[in-house]
Amino acid sequence: MSRQHAPQAPRSAAAISRRVVPPVMRTRCDNSERIWQSIIAAVITCCWLAPGASAKFSGAPQTQEPRSPVSQDAVQAHVGKGYESLQNTDYENAAKEFEAALASNPQIGRVRFQLAVCYFALHKVEDARRELERLRVETGGDPGVLYYLARLDLQDEKTASAIQLLEQIASDAPFPDTAYYLGAAYLKLGNLTAAEKWLNKAAGVTPRDWRVPDRLARVHIRAARREEAEKQFAVSATLRQSVDEASRQGMECVQSLQTRPVEEGRAICQKLFDPTDPDKLATLGLIYGKNGLHGDALEAFSQAARLDPESFEIQHNLGLSYFRLKRYADARKALEKAIGLRPDFFGSNALLGATLYALRDDEAAYPVLDHAHRLKPEDRESEDLLFKVALSLALQRYEKKAYAQSLAYLRKASELHPDSAIVQARMAEVGRLLGDRSEARKGDKNN
């Protein structure tokens, strides 16, 4: 069975198959040995990601590695758990994991930023400000850092300071609602001209945010333009109703797919298909995906990605949809974008690794799966797939007589599955070819 036919039905939150150990390495191999007899039987399924605002951080202060590889693995495990908790909006546990990672390696800027975001969400104002001020110095004023400092200033009634910070980042805003907060801040200070300018810009950037016309209406009232104010209040009310209606339609869609024939359910769900609203499209894609309608999910996520290409959740779900449809090359593109937006989310890394394995690109799959394993070392499914890829690369290097590289991959496989007799035998064989007597003796002893 070829890798292209491997991915099948879902099994668990990070389900990558645990199957038969690959064939024993020989001096010669045929195609049947290149394509393992049994590979991925299940893939990531419960990690359809709900839409959410991913915290953006572009600053990259130098990272000082921990003193030992073991501590580095521990740091990566804490980071991985932190990102999973963050994705589930469990800010309390996310903060604990990020704190643990930073205790071992204080120089990981992206983790410190996420910790600050957690503190912000938990209303731990002093803690959030402390971390953000440190990052402000280390990054030279990263826009994401300045955005959250401005938000803290607004909460602390430091409106002038917030405006100063928001003005610095408004031309290249890290978040879509930057213009809204800047306009609202000017309104609070009574600068109606500046408030109207930035709120009008916000209306163009986030046309479905009901807060924007609400604040514009207040500008018009204070400027004695009551007719314009009433128009904006009406727009705001309509947008609020639209949010409520979308929620109702989503619930109706879920119920119809679970209780009616597929075609009837699909007809009801299509009410959510608004080709101009990425949030509705993402919600619709989630519902379709969780109900096994991957073709319909792909249509929704593809359109959502065109409207909001910088959404981590949309790119991840788009990649997952392609994967479920066995369109691995397309899945790779979307998942690489997702990882570019959030490098340390285990689910995306594990799924990309499985995708690359299905594409027979073991060279690319290895570092991705290795990173996934470091992020979540307790996940046996991703560990087993990394083991298979390591053995595959060891075989490839062996056939090319690159014995030192082959041994390095075998050592990785042995680290993952220390009781594997096949791995120990191959290490002994390669050790003899390299003249490494200690490696040969270890292999012979284990056999």
N, C-alpha and C positions, 0 to 999 in steps of 0.2 A: 504494500500500500504506500503510495507516495505521500509526501508531506502536504501537497495541495489538497488531498482528500481527508486530511487528518482532523481538523477542528469539527467537533460535533456538538451534541446537546450540552447545555449548561449544567454545572454541578454545584459550585459554591462561589463564595465571594471573590476568590482568586484562583479559580480552578484551572490548573494546568496539569495534564495527565501524569500519573505515576505508573509507568508501564515496565515492560521487560528491559533488562540491561542490554545495551547495544552489543553487537557481535564482537567476539574476540578479535583483537588486532592481529593481522597476518602480514606476511611480507608482500603479498599481493592482494588486491581487492577488486571485486567487480561491482557493478551498479547496485546490486542487492545489499551490499554492505554499506554503500554510501547513503542509501535511503533506509533508515532504521525500520525494522519490521513493525514496530508499534510506536506511535508518537502521540501528539496531543489528542486527548479524548474529550477534553472539556476546556472551556476558556472562561475568562472573567465575565461574570454575568450579573452579579448583584452590584456592580459598580457603575450602573447608569447614574450619572451625576446630575443632581437637581441644579437648576440655574442659580448662580450666585455671583457676587462681586468678588473676584479674586484680587487680593491686594497686590499692587504692582510695585516692584522695587528694581531699579536699574543700577543703583550704586553697587560697586563691587570692591570693597576694601580687601586688602590682601589677607588671605586666610592662612593662619599658622597651623600646620598639621599637628595633631596630638603626638605625644612622644613615642607611642608604639602603635603598630597596626591593630592590636586588639582594642585599644582605646578609640581608634578611628572607626572600627566596626561598631562599637558601642554608640558613638556619636551619631553615626548614620542611622542606627536603629531608632534612637530617640527622635531624630528628625523625621523619619518615615512615619512613626506613630503620631507625631505632632501634626503632620500634614493630613493624615487620615482623620484625626479628631477635628481639625480645622474644617475639613470638607463637610463634616457632619455637624458643623456649628457647635461643637462641644469645646468651647473656648477654655474652660477650666482645665480639662485634661491636656488640651493642646499646649497651653501655657506651661504646665508641669513638664511635658516632654521637651519643649524648647529650652526651658530653664536647665534641664539636666544636660542637654547637648552643649549649651553655652558654658556650663560649669567645667566641662572637659576641654572645650575649645572656644574661648571667648571671642575669637576673631571671625566667626562666620556671620557676615553682615546680613545675608538674606534671612537667616534664622532669627537674628535679633530683631529685624524688621517685623517678621511674623509674630514674634513675642509681643512687640509693642502693639500690634493690631489686636492681639488677644486681650491685652490689658485695656485697650481702648473699648473693646466690645464689652468687657466686664466692668466698665466704669471705674477702673483703677487709674485714676487720672495722674497721680503723682508717679506711679510706676511707668505708665505709658510715656509721660513727658521725659522722664529720666533716660529711657532707652532711645527715644527719638532724638533728644539733644545730643546724645553720644553719636548716633548715626549721622546727624547733621554735620558734625565735625569730621567724622571719618570719610564721608562720601562727598564732602564739599557742597552739600545742599541738594541731595537727590529729590526730584519732584514729589515722589510718593511720601517721603519723609516730611517735606514742607507742607504737603496737603494735610497730613494728620496733625501736625503741630498747629496749623490754622484751625482745624476742627476743635482742637483742645482750647485754643484761644477763644473761639466763639462760645464754647461752653463756660469758660471762665469770665465771660463778659469783657474780654480784651479785644474789642472789635477792630480798633485801629491796627493792632498788631496782626490780626488775622487777615485784614485787607492787604497789608504789606506783603505777607507771605503768599497769599493767593495771586496777587498781581505778578509776582515773580514767575509763577508757573502757568498762568492763564493762557499764554500763547501756545504752549505744548502741554496741555492738561493731562495729568496721569489718570484722572477719573472723569467720566462724562458729567458729573454733577458739580465740577469745580466752578463753572460759570454761575450756576445757581447759588452756591454759597457766597460767592463774591458779590453777586447782585443783592442777596439778602442782607449781607453785611453792610453794604452801602445804604440800603433802605433803613437799616437800624440807626445809622448815623445821620439820616435825613438828607443824604446826597441823592436826590431823586433822579437827576440826570444820569449819573453813573449807575445807579440801581437799574434804571430802565434799559440802559445800554447792555449790561451784562445779563439781565433777565431775558431780554429779547434774544441774545445769543444763546442762552440756555434753552429757550423754546425751540431753537433750530437744532440743537445738539440732542436734547432729550424731549422730544415732542409729546411723549406719553407720561411725563412726570406732572401730576396734578398740582404739585407744590409751586411750579413755575408760574402758571396763570393766576394762581391764588395770590402770589406776591406781586405780580404785575398789577392785579386789580387794586392792591393796597397802594401801589405807587400812584395809580390814576386817582384814587380817592383823595390822597393827600395833595395831588395836583389839581383838585377840583374838576376832574374829568369823569363825572359819574356815569355817563353813558358807556365810555370805554371800560370803566370798572365793572359794570354789570355784564358786559360781554365776556370779560376775562373770568369772572366768577362762574358764569354759565359753562365756559370751557372747562374750568377746573371740576365742576360738578359732573360734567359728562365723562371726563377722564376717570374720576373716582368710580362712577357707575360702570365704566368699561372694565375696570379691575375686578369689580364684584361679579360682573357678567362672565368674564373669563374664568373666574374661579368656579362659578356654577356650571359652565360648559365643560370644564375639566372633570368635575365630579360626574356629570351626566355621561361624558365620554367613557370614563372608567367603568361605570355601571353597565352601560350598553354593551361594551366589549365582553363583559363577564356574564351577561345574562341573555344576550340576543345573538342571532346569527352574525357572522363576521361582516357581511355586506351591510346589514342594517346598522351595526355598531359603527362601521367606518363612515357611513353617511351622516350619523350624528356627530362623530368626532371631527369631521371636516369643517364644522362650524368654527373650530379653533384655528383653521388654516388661514391666517392673515399674512399674505406675502410681504407685508411691510412691517411686521411686528416680530422681532427675533425672540422675545420672551414667550409669546403665545406659541410660536413654532417650536421652540425648545421644549415647552411643556407637552405639546402634542407629540413630538418625537419621543419623549420619555414614556408617555403612555403607550404608544405603539410598540416601542422597544420592549417594555416590560411585559407586553402581551404577545410577544413573538412575531409581530408584524414588521419585520426588519426592513422590507422594501418601502413601506409607508414611512417608517421612522427615518430612513435615509433621505427621502424626499424632504421631510420637514427639517432635518438637521442641515442638509445641504443648503437650503434657502436661508436658514438661520445663520449659517457660517458666512454666507455672502453678505448678510447685513451686519454681522458682528464678528469679524474674523479674529478679533483679539480675545474672544471668550474662551478660557481654558475648558470650561465644562462642555461647551458646544463642540469644540474640536475633539475632546475625548470621546464624547458620545457619537460623533460622526465617524471617528475611527472604529469604534466598537460596532457600529452598524455595518460598515464596510467589512469588518472581520467576520461578522455573523453571516454575511452574504458571500464569504470566501473571495472577496475582492481585495486581496492582501496588499497589492501595490498601492491601491488607493488608501487602504487603512494605514499603511506606513506613513504616507504624507501627512494625514490628519494627526496621527499620534505623535509624530515628530514635532508638529506645531504645538500640540498640547504640552509636551515635555519642555519645549522651548519657553513656554509661558509659566510652567510650574515643574521644575526639574526633579523635585524630590517627592512627587506623589507616586506611591508604590503601584497603584492600579494601572496607571498609564505606562509605567516602565515595564511591568510584567506583561501587559498586553502587547506592547511594541516588541518585546523580546519574543513572544510567541509568534507574532506576525513575521518577524525576520527569520525565525526558524522555519516557518511554513514556506517562506520564499527561498530557503536554502542558503541564506546569507549568514552563515555561522560567524564570520568575522565581525559583522555588525551586531549580531545577536549577543555575543559573549559579554562585551562591556555593559550592555543594557541590562541583561539578566543578572550580571554580577552586582550592578548598582541596585537593582530591585531586591536582590538577596540581602544586601547590606541594610537596606531600608526596612526589611521585614524578615529577619533571619529565621523566625519561627514558621514561616510559610513553607510547608514541605513540597507543595506542588511546583512553585517556582524554583525551589532548590533542586528538585529532580530534573527539571528542564535544563537548568544550568549545568548539571552533571552530564546530561546527554550531549549538550553542546561542547563541553570541555573534552569529552571523549571523541566526539567527531573531529574537533580540531587537532587532537592528539594523533588521530589516525591520518589525517591529511598531512601533518608535518612528518609523520613516520614514513609515509609513502614518498615524500620528497627528500628523505634522508636528513631532515632537519631535526636530529635526535634531541638536541638540547631544548628546542622549543616544544617538541613532543613531550618531553619529560616534565616541563613546566606545566603543561595542561593536565598531564596525568596527576601531578601533585595536587592541582586544584581539585580534580575529581576525587582523589583520595581524601582530601580535606572534607569534602562534602559527604562522601560515603566511605568512611575508613574501613568498613568491614567487607568491601567489595573484593572478592578473590580475583576477579578478572583484572581490576585495576592494579592490584599488587603484582600480578603475574606480568602485566605489560611493563610496569615500572622496572621490574627486575630485568626483563628482556632489553629494554632501552638502556638501562644502566650498564649492562654488559657491553652493549655496542659503544657506549661512551667511555668504557673503561672505569666506570664508577663502581668500585667493588662494594662500597657500603650500601648503595642502592640495590645492587644485585643480591647481596646477602639478606637485606630486609625482605626483598621479594621472595627469595627462596625459603626464608624462615616462615613467612606467612602461608606458603604453599606446602 
